[in-house]
Amino acid sequence: MTNSSLKSQATKGMLWVAIEKFGLYAGQFAINIVLARLLLPKDFGLIGMLAVFIAIAQTFIDSGMSTGLVQKKDRTDIDFSTVFVFNFAISALCYLMLYFSAPYIAIFYDKIALIKLTRVLTLIIIINSLASVQRTKLLIELDFKTLAKINILSVIVSGSIGILFAYLGFGVWSLVIKNLTGAIFSVGLLWILNNWHPSLKFSRKSFNELFGFGSKLLLSGIFAQIFQNIYNIIIGKYYAAADLGYYSQSKKLTELSSNTVTQIIHKVSFPVLASIRDDQKRMISAFRKLIRMSSFIIFPIMTLLSLLADPLIKTLFNDNWLPVIPILQLLCFTKIFYPMSAINLNMLNANGRSDLFLKVDLSKIPITIIALLITVPLGIRAMIIGFIITSFIAFGINTYMSGKLFGYGLLKQLKDMLPFAISTIIMSIAVYYSILFISNNFIKLIVGTSSGIMVYLFVNYILGSSEIEEIKSLFKKIRKRNVKSIS
C-alpha cells in the first residue's frame, strides 16, 4: 500500500469512525439523560454491579483472537470460522456459569434482585458472540462506514425502547431491555449487511496459532477488566446502590468523552499500524501523529467537562443526581491520559508483541491495589483521587516500552503534548472568568463551552500547532466530497 492510499484510507476511516462515535455519543448522551430523569440512581447502581462480570466474560469469549485476526497477514476463511465457533462455545459456557452463580452474586452484594437480573442481562454475552467475527472482518476491510451505520441505528432503536419501558414503570428492567435489544438489533444488522457467514469449521492448527497470540491479550484483558471495574465492585459492596449509581453515571459521562476519542483512534490506528509495521520509520511517524492528535483533542474536552460539571448536571438532570457533580469533576482527570496510553499499547499489539502488552499491564496491578488499600476507608472521593494518581503512573509505565522499542518514550511524548497542556491551562482560566458572574446554568454552559473552544484553538494557532492545519485539511476534503456528491 502506497503512502497516499494508506493516508486516504486512514483519513476516510477516521472520518467514519468519528461520525460513528460522535453519533453514538450524542445518542447515548440524550438517552441517558431521559432515562436518568425517569429512573432512580439505585437502578443504575444495580446494573453497575453486574458490569464487571459481563466485561470479564466478553474478554474470555474473544480471548484476544479477534486482535490476532487483524494482526495476521495470511488469514483464511478457516481462521474466521474457527474464531466464530470458539467464541460461541465459550459464550455459552460463560453464561451457564453466571446463571448458576447468580445467587452467590446476590449474596455478595446483599441484593436479592440481582438473581433474576444476572440471569437475564447476561444473555447479552451469547448474543454478542454471534457477531464478533463479523465486526472484526469489517474492521480488517476498513469498512468503518457499515460499522457506523449499524452501531448508531442500534443505539437509537434500543434507547427508544428503553425509554418507553422506563416511562411505563419497568424501573431497572428497562435498562436490561435496552441493553438486550441493542445487542440483538446490532447482531441482526451485522449478519444481514456482512457478506461473510461462518462455515462452522474448526481448525486446531488455526486455533493454536491465533490463541498463541491472543492468550497474552486474554490474561491482560481479564486483569484490565477487573481493575477497570474494581471500583464498581467495592462501591457496590461497601456503599449503597445509589452511591454506585452516582459513580456509574459519572463514569459514563467521562467515558462518553474519553472513550469516544480513544475508540476512534484505536479502530483506525491498529489496522493501519499493523499494515506498516515492516516500515519502522513510517510507523513511528504515524505513532507520533496519533499521540499529538489525541492529546490535542482529549486535554480540552476532559478539562471543560470538569469545569462545567456543575451547570451541566443541574441543567440536564434532576435533583436526585446532584451528588454526581464532585465525582464527575474528579473522574475527568482519570481519563486525561487514557487515549495516549491506549495508543502506546496498540503499538505493541500492531508489532505482534502481545507478550510485552501482558507484562506492561501486569506491572500496574500492585499500584492499583496499594491505592485502593489506602483510599477505600477514606470514601469514594479519596478512591477517585487515588485513581487519578494511578492513571498518571500507568501512562508512564505504558510509555516505557515505546521508548525502549521505538525511541519514543515518556519525555518525548510529554514534550509533544506540552503545547496542548499550555493551551488547556489558558483555556481553563478563560472559562473560569467567563462564567464567574453568570447565574443561569444553561447560559453558563453555552458561554463556557464556546469561550473555551475559541480560546483553546486561538492559543494553538498562535503556538503554530500542526493539528490545526490537519483539521482544516480534513474539513476541506469533506467539503469537496459533498460538492462532488451534489453535482
C-alpha positions as CSV (number, residue, x, y, z in Angstrom):
1,M,0.0,0.0,0.0
2,T,1.4,3.4,-1.0
3,N,1.7,6.4,1.3
4,S,-1.1,8.3,-0.4
5,S,-3.5,5.3,-0.5
6,L,-2.8,4.5,3.2
7,K,-3.3,8.1,4.2
8,S,-6.5,8.2,2.2
9,Q,-7.9,5.1,3.8
10,A,-6.8,6.2,7.2
11,T,-8.4,9.6,6.7
12,K,-11.7,8.1,5.4
13,G,-11.6,5.6,8.2
14,M,-11.1,8.3,10.8
15,L,-13.9,10.3,9.4
16,W,-16.4,7.4,9.5
17,V,-15.3,6.3,13.0
18,A,-15.7,9.9,14.1
19,I,-19.2,10.0,12.7
20,E,-20.0,6.7,14.4
21,K,-18.5,7.7,17.8
22,F,-19.9,11.2,17.9
23,G,-23.3,9.8,16.7
24,L,-23.2,7.3,19.5
25,Y,-22.0,9.9,21.9
26,A,-25.0,12.2,21.1
27,G,-27.5,9.3,21.1
28,Q,-26.3,7.7,24.3
29,F,-26.0,11.1,26.0
30,A,-29.6,12.1,25.1
31,I,-31.0,8.6,26.0
32,N,-29.0,8.6,29.3
33,I,-30.5,12.0,30.3
34,V,-34.1,10.9,29.7
35,L,-33.5,7.6,31.5
36,A,-31.9,9.3,34.5
37,R,-35.0,11.5,34.8
38,L,-37.3,8.5,34.7
39,L,-35.3,6.1,36.8
40,L,-33.6,6.2,40.3
41,P,-29.8,6.2,40.9
42,K,-30.1,2.8,42.6
43,D,-31.4,1.3,39.3
44,F,-28.2,2.3,37.5
45,G,-26.3,1.1,40.6
46,L,-27.8,-2.5,40.3
47,I,-26.7,-2.7,36.6
48,G,-23.3,-1.3,37.6
49,M,-22.8,-4.2,40.0
50,L,-23.0,-6.7,37.1
51,A,-20.8,-4.8,34.7
52,V,-17.6,-6.5,35.8
53,F,-19.0,-10.0,35.3
54,I,-20.2,-9.2,31.7
55,A,-16.9,-7.4,30.9
56,I,-14.8,-10.4,32.1
57,A,-17.0,-12.9,30.2
58,Q,-16.7,-10.8,27.0
59,T,-12.9,-10.9,27.4
60,F,-12.9,-14.7,27.8
61,I,-15.1,-15.1,24.8
62,D,-12.8,-13.2,22.4
63,S,-9.6,-14.3,24.1
64,G,-7.6,-11.8,22.0
65,M,-8.3,-13.9,18.9
66,S,-10.1,-11.1,17.1
67,T,-7.0,-8.9,17.5
68,G,-5.0,-11.9,16.3
69,L,-7.1,-12.0,13.1
70,V,-6.4,-8.3,12.5
71,Q,-2.7,-8.7,13.1
72,K,-2.3,-11.8,11.0
73,K,-1.4,-11.2,7.4
74,D,-2.2,-14.5,5.7
75,R,-5.6,-15.0,7.4
76,T,-8.0,-17.6,5.7
77,D,-11.7,-18.4,5.9
78,I,-11.0,-21.3,8.2
79,D,-9.3,-18.8,10.6
80,F,-12.5,-16.7,10.8
81,S,-14.7,-19.8,11.2
82,T,-12.5,-21.2,14.0
83,V,-12.8,-18.0,16.0
84,F,-16.6,-17.9,15.5
85,V,-17.0,-21.5,16.8
86,F,-14.7,-20.8,19.7
87,N,-16.5,-17.5,20.6
88,F,-19.9,-19.1,20.6
89,A,-18.9,-22.2,22.6
90,I,-17.1,-20.1,25.3
91,S,-20.1,-17.6,25.5
92,A,-22.5,-20.5,26.2
93,L,-20.1,-21.8,28.9
94,C,-19.7,-18.3,30.5
95,Y,-23.5,-17.7,30.5
96,L,-24.1,-21.1,32.3
97,M,-21.5,-20.2,34.9
98,L,-23.1,-16.8,35.6
99,Y,-26.6,-18.3,35.6
100,F,-25.7,-20.7,38.4
101,S,-23.6,-18.2,40.2
102,A,-26.4,-15.6,40.3
103,P,-27.4,-16.4,43.9
104,Y,-23.8,-16.0,45.1
105,I,-23.5,-12.7,43.3
106,A,-26.7,-11.5,45.0
107,I,-25.3,-12.7,48.4
108,F,-22.0,-10.9,47.8
109,Y,-23.8,-7.5,47.2
110,D,-26.7,-8.3,49.6
111,K,-29.2,-7.6,46.8
112,I,-31.7,-10.4,46.1
113,A,-32.9,-8.6,42.9
114,L,-29.6,-9.4,41.3
115,I,-30.5,-13.1,40.8
116,K,-33.1,-12.5,38.1
117,L,-31.2,-9.5,36.7
118,T,-28.0,-11.6,36.3
119,R,-29.7,-14.5,34.6
120,V,-31.5,-12.2,32.1
121,L,-28.9,-9.5,31.4
122,T,-26.0,-11.9,30.9
123,L,-27.8,-13.3,27.8
124,I,-26.1,-10.4,26.1
125,I,-22.9,-12.4,26.3
126,I,-24.2,-15.1,23.9
127,I,-25.9,-12.6,21.6
128,N,-22.7,-10.5,21.2
129,S,-20.6,-13.6,20.4
130,L,-22.7,-14.2,17.3
131,A,-21.3,-11.1,15.6
132,S,-17.8,-10.7,17.0
133,V,-16.1,-12.1,13.8
134,Q,-18.4,-10.1,11.5
135,R,-17.2,-6.9,13.3
136,T,-13.6,-8.0,13.0
137,K,-13.9,-8.7,9.3
138,L,-15.3,-5.2,8.7
139,L,-12.5,-3.7,10.8
140,I,-9.9,-5.6,8.7
141,E,-11.5,-4.3,5.5
142,L,-11.5,-0.8,7.0
143,D,-15.3,-0.7,6.3
144,F,-16.0,1.8,9.1
145,K,-19.0,3.1,7.2
146,T,-21.0,0.0,7.7
147,L,-20.0,-0.3,11.3
148,A,-21.0,3.3,11.9
149,K,-24.5,2.8,10.5
150,I,-25.1,-0.4,12.4
151,N,-23.9,1.0,15.8
152,I,-25.8,4.3,15.5
153,L,-29.1,2.6,14.5
154,S,-28.7,0.1,17.3
155,V,-28.3,2.8,19.9
156,I,-31.3,4.8,18.6
157,V,-33.6,1.7,18.5
158,S,-32.6,0.2,21.8
159,G,-32.6,3.6,23.5
160,S,-36.1,4.4,22.3
161,I,-37.3,1.0,23.6
162,G,-35.6,1.5,26.9
163,I,-37.2,4.9,27.4
164,L,-40.6,3.5,26.6
165,F,-40.3,0.8,29.2
166,A,-38.9,3.2,31.8
167,Y,-41.9,5.5,31.1
168,L,-44.2,2.5,31.6
169,G,-42.7,2.0,35.0
170,F,-40.5,-1.1,34.5
171,G,-37.6,0.5,36.6
172,V,-34.3,-1.3,36.4
173,W,-35.7,-3.8,33.9
174,S,-36.0,-1.0,31.3
175,L,-32.1,-0.8,31.3
176,V,-31.9,-4.6,30.9
177,I,-34.4,-4.5,27.9
178,K,-32.5,-1.6,26.4
179,N,-29.1,-3.5,26.5
180,L,-30.5,-6.7,25.2
181,T,-32.5,-5.0,22.4
182,G,-29.4,-3.1,21.3
183,A,-27.3,-6.3,21.1
184,I,-30.0,-8.2,19.2
185,F,-30.5,-5.4,16.7
186,S,-26.8,-4.9,16.1
187,V,-26.1,-8.7,15.6
188,G,-29.1,-8.9,13.2
189,L,-27.8,-6.0,11.0
190,L,-24.2,-7.4,11.0
191,W,-25.4,-10.7,9.7
192,I,-27.6,-9.0,7.0
193,L,-25.1,-6.4,5.8
194,N,-21.9,-8.5,6.1
195,N,-21.1,-10.8,3.1
196,W,-19.3,-13.4,5.4
197,H,-21.1,-16.2,7.2
198,P,-19.4,-19.0,9.2
199,S,-18.8,-22.4,7.8
200,L,-18.8,-23.8,11.3
201,K,-15.5,-25.5,10.7
202,F,-12.9,-25.6,13.5
203,S,-9.2,-25.9,12.9
204,R,-6.9,-26.9,15.8
205,K,-3.9,-25.5,13.9
206,S,-5.6,-22.2,13.3
207,F,-6.8,-22.0,16.9
208,N,-3.3,-22.7,18.3
209,E,-1.8,-20.0,16.1
210,L,-4.4,-17.3,16.9
211,F,-4.7,-18.3,20.6
212,G,-0.9,-18.3,20.8
213,F,-1.0,-14.6,20.0
214,G,-4.3,-13.9,21.8
215,S,-3.6,-15.7,25.1
216,K,-1.4,-12.9,26.4
217,L,-4.1,-10.4,25.5
218,L,-6.7,-12.6,27.2
219,L,-4.8,-12.6,30.5
220,S,-4.1,-8.9,30.1
221,G,-7.8,-8.2,29.3
222,I,-9.0,-10.1,32.3
223,F,-6.8,-8.2,34.7
224,A,-7.7,-4.9,32.9
225,Q,-11.5,-5.5,33.2
226,I,-11.2,-6.5,36.8
227,F,-9.2,-3.4,37.7
228,Q,-11.3,-1.1,35.4
229,N,-14.4,-2.3,37.2
230,I,-13.0,-2.8,40.7
231,Y,-14.4,0.5,41.8
232,N,-17.9,-0.7,40.9
233,I,-17.3,-3.9,42.9
234,I,-16.0,-2.1,46.0
235,I,-18.6,0.7,45.9
236,G,-21.4,-1.8,45.3
237,K,-20.2,-4.0,48.2
238,Y,-19.5,-1.3,50.9
239,Y,-21.8,1.6,49.9
240,A,-25.5,2.0,48.9
241,A,-26.7,1.1,45.4
242,A,-27.5,4.8,44.9
243,D,-23.8,5.7,45.6
244,L,-22.8,3.2,42.8
245,G,-25.5,4.8,40.6
246,Y,-23.8,8.2,41.1
247,Y,-20.4,6.8,40.4
248,S,-21.7,4.8,37.3
249,Q,-23.4,7.9,35.9
250,S,-20.2,10.0,36.4
251,K,-18.1,7.3,34.8
252,K,-20.5,7.0,31.9
253,L,-20.2,10.7,31.2
254,T,-16.4,10.7,31.3
255,E,-16.2,7.6,29.2
256,L,-18.5,9.0,26.6
257,S,-15.9,11.7,26.1
258,S,-12.6,9.9,26.6
259,N,-13.6,6.5,25.1
260,T,-15.1,8.3,22.0
261,V,-11.6,9.7,21.2
262,T,-9.8,6.5,22.2
263,Q,-12.0,4.2,20.1
264,I,-11.9,6.5,17.1
265,I,-8.1,6.4,17.1
266,H,-7.9,2.7,18.2
267,K,-10.2,1.4,15.5
268,V,-8.3,3.2,12.7
269,S,-4.7,3.1,14.2
270,F,-4.4,-0.7,14.9
271,P,-5.1,-2.0,11.4
272,V,-3.1,0.9,9.9
273,L,-0.1,0.4,12.2
274,A,-0.2,-3.3,11.7
275,S,-0.1,-2.9,7.9
276,I,3.1,-0.7,8.0
277,R,4.9,-2.4,10.9
278,D,7.7,-3.5,8.4
279,D,8.5,0.1,7.7
280,Q,9.7,1.4,11.1
281,K,10.2,5.0,10.1
282,R,6.6,5.4,8.7
283,M,5.2,3.6,11.7
284,I,6.9,5.8,14.3
285,S,5.9,8.9,12.4
286,A,2.3,7.7,12.4
287,F,2.6,6.8,16.2
288,R,3.8,10.4,17.0
289,K,1.0,12.0,15.0
290,L,-1.6,9.8,16.8
291,I,-0.2,10.9,20.2
292,R,-0.2,14.5,19.3
293,M,-3.7,14.5,17.8
294,S,-5.1,12.5,20.8
295,S,-3.7,15.0,23.4
296,F,-4.8,17.9,21.2
297,I,-8.4,16.6,21.5
298,I,-8.6,15.0,24.9
299,F,-6.9,17.6,27.1
300,P,-9.5,20.4,26.4
301,I,-12.5,18.0,26.4
302,M,-11.9,16.4,29.8
303,T,-10.9,19.8,31.4
304,L,-14.0,21.5,30.0
305,L,-16.2,18.7,31.3
306,S,-14.7,19.1,34.8
307,L,-15.0,22.9,34.8
308,L,-18.6,22.8,33.6
309,A,-19.8,19.7,35.6
310,D,-21.9,21.8,38.0
311,P,-24.0,23.7,35.4
312,L,-24.2,20.5,33.2
313,I,-25.7,18.3,35.8
314,K,-28.0,21.0,37.1
315,T,-29.3,21.7,33.6
316,L,-29.7,18.1,32.3
317,F,-30.6,16.1,35.4
318,N,-33.0,16.4,38.3
319,D,-32.1,17.0,42.0
320,N,-31.7,13.2,42.6
321,W,-28.4,13.4,40.7
322,L,-26.7,16.4,42.4
323,P,-24.2,14.2,44.2
324,V,-22.7,13.3,40.8
325,I,-21.1,16.7,40.4
326,P,-18.0,16.4,42.6
327,I,-17.5,12.7,41.5
328,L,-17.6,13.8,37.8
329,Q,-15.2,16.7,38.4
330,L,-12.6,14.3,39.7
331,L,-13.2,11.4,37.4
332,C,-12.5,13.6,34.3
333,F,-8.8,13.6,35.3
334,T,-8.6,9.8,35.5
335,K,-9.2,9.7,31.7
336,I,-6.9,12.6,30.6
337,F,-4.1,10.3,29.5
338,Y,-6.3,7.3,28.6
339,P,-6.2,7.7,24.8
340,M,-2.4,8.1,24.7
341,S,-2.0,5.1,27.0
342,A,-4.1,3.0,24.6
343,I,-2.0,4.1,21.6
344,N,1.2,3.0,23.3
345,L,-0.3,-0.4,24.0
346,N,-1.6,-0.5,20.5
347,M,1.9,-0.2,19.1
348,L,2.9,-3.4,20.9
349,N,0.0,-5.4,19.5
350,A,0.5,-4.0,16.0
351,N,4.0,-5.3,16.2
352,G,2.9,-8.7,17.3
353,R,4.3,-8.2,20.9
354,S,1.3,-9.3,22.9
355,D,3.8,-10.8,25.4
356,L,5.0,-7.3,26.2
357,F,1.5,-6.0,26.3
358,L,0.7,-8.5,29.1
359,K,3.9,-7.7,31.1
360,V,3.1,-3.9,30.9
361,D,-0.5,-4.5,32.1
362,L,0.5,-6.9,34.9
363,S,3.1,-4.4,36.2
364,K,0.3,-1.9,37.0
365,I,-1.7,-4.2,39.3
366,P,0.4,-3.7,42.5
367,I,0.0,0.1,42.2
368,T,-3.8,-0.1,41.9
369,I,-4.0,-2.5,44.9
370,I,-1.9,-0.2,47.0
371,A,-4.0,2.8,46.1
372,L,-7.2,1.0,46.9
373,L,-5.9,-0.2,50.3
374,I,-5.1,3.4,51.2
375,T,-8.2,5.1,49.9
376,V,-11.2,2.7,50.4
377,P,-11.5,3.5,54.1
378,L,-11.5,7.3,53.3
379,G,-14.5,7.3,51.0
380,I,-15.4,7.5,47.3
381,R,-13.7,10.9,46.6
382,A,-10.5,9.6,48.1
383,M,-10.7,6.5,45.9
384,I,-11.1,8.6,42.8
385,I,-8.1,10.8,43.8
386,G,-6.1,7.6,44.1
387,F,-7.4,6.5,40.7
388,I,-6.1,9.8,39.2
389,I,-2.6,9.2,40.6
390,T,-2.5,5.6,39.4
391,S,-3.7,6.6,35.9
392,F,-0.8,9.1,35.6
393,I,1.7,6.4,36.8
394,A,0.1,3.9,34.4
395,F,0.7,6.2,31.5
396,G,4.4,6.4,32.4
397,I,4.6,2.6,32.5
398,N,2.9,2.3,29.2
399,T,5.4,4.6,27.5
400,Y,8.4,2.7,28.9
401,M,8.3,0.0,26.2
402,S,7.6,2.6,23.5
403,G,10.8,4.3,24.5
404,K,12.8,1.1,24.6
405,L,11.5,-0.4,21.3
406,F,10.8,2.7,19.2
407,G,12.8,5.5,20.8
408,Y,9.6,7.5,21.6
409,G,9.2,7.3,25.3
410,L,7.7,9.3,28.1
411,L,9.8,12.5,27.9
412,K,9.4,12.8,24.1
413,Q,5.7,12.2,24.3
414,L,5.3,14.8,27.1
415,K,7.3,17.3,25.0
416,D,4.9,16.7,22.1
417,M,1.9,17.2,24.4
418,L,3.3,20.4,26.1
419,P,1.7,22.9,23.7
420,F,-1.7,21.4,24.3
421,A,-1.3,21.4,28.1
422,I,-0.3,25.1,27.9
423,S,-3.4,25.8,25.7
424,T,-5.6,23.9,28.1
425,I,-4.4,25.8,31.2
426,I,-5.0,29.2,29.4
427,M,-8.4,27.9,28.3
428,S,-9.3,26.9,31.9
429,I,-8.5,30.4,33.2
430,A,-10.7,32.0,30.4
431,V,-13.6,29.7,31.1
432,Y,-13.5,30.3,34.8
433,Y,-13.7,34.1,34.5
434,S,-16.2,34.0,31.6
435,I,-18.8,32.2,33.7
436,L,-17.9,33.6,37.1
437,F,-20.7,36.2,37.3
438,I,-23.4,34.2,35.4
439,S,-26.2,32.7,37.5
440,N,-28.2,30.8,34.8
441,N,-26.8,27.3,34.4
442,F,-27.7,26.9,30.7
443,I,-26.1,30.2,29.8
444,K,-23.0,29.1,31.8
445,L,-22.8,26.0,29.6
446,I,-23.1,27.9,26.4
447,V,-20.7,30.7,27.3
448,G,-18.2,28.4,29.0
449,T,-18.1,25.9,26.1
450,S,-17.9,28.5,23.3
451,S,-15.3,30.6,25.1
452,G,-13.2,27.6,26.0
453,I,-13.1,26.2,22.4
454,M,-12.3,29.6,20.9
455,V,-9.5,30.4,23.3
456,Y,-8.1,26.9,23.0
457,L,-8.0,27.0,19.2
458,F,-6.6,30.5,19.2
459,V,-3.7,29.7,21.5
460,N,-2.9,26.6,19.5
461,Y,-2.9,28.7,16.3
462,I,-0.5,31.2,18.0
463,L,1.7,28.3,19.1
464,G,1.7,27.0,15.5
465,S,0.2,23.6,16.2
466,S,0.2,21.5,13.0
467,E,-3.0,19.8,14.2
468,I,-5.0,23.0,13.4
469,E,-3.9,22.7,9.8
470,E,-4.7,18.9,9.7
471,I,-8.2,19.6,10.9
472,K,-8.6,22.4,8.3
473,S,-7.4,20.0,5.6
474,L,-9.9,17.3,6.7
475,F,-12.8,19.7,6.6
476,K,-11.7,20.8,3.1
477,K,-11.7,17.2,1.9
478,I,-15.2,16.7,3.4
479,R,-16.5,19.8,1.7
480,K,-15.0,18.7,-1.7
481,R,-16.7,15.3,-1.4
482,N,-20.0,17.0,-0.6
483,V,-19.8,19.3,-3.6
484,K,-18.9,16.3,-5.8
485,S,-21.8,14.3,-4.5
486,I,-24.3,17.2,-5.0
487,S,-23.0,17.9,-8.6
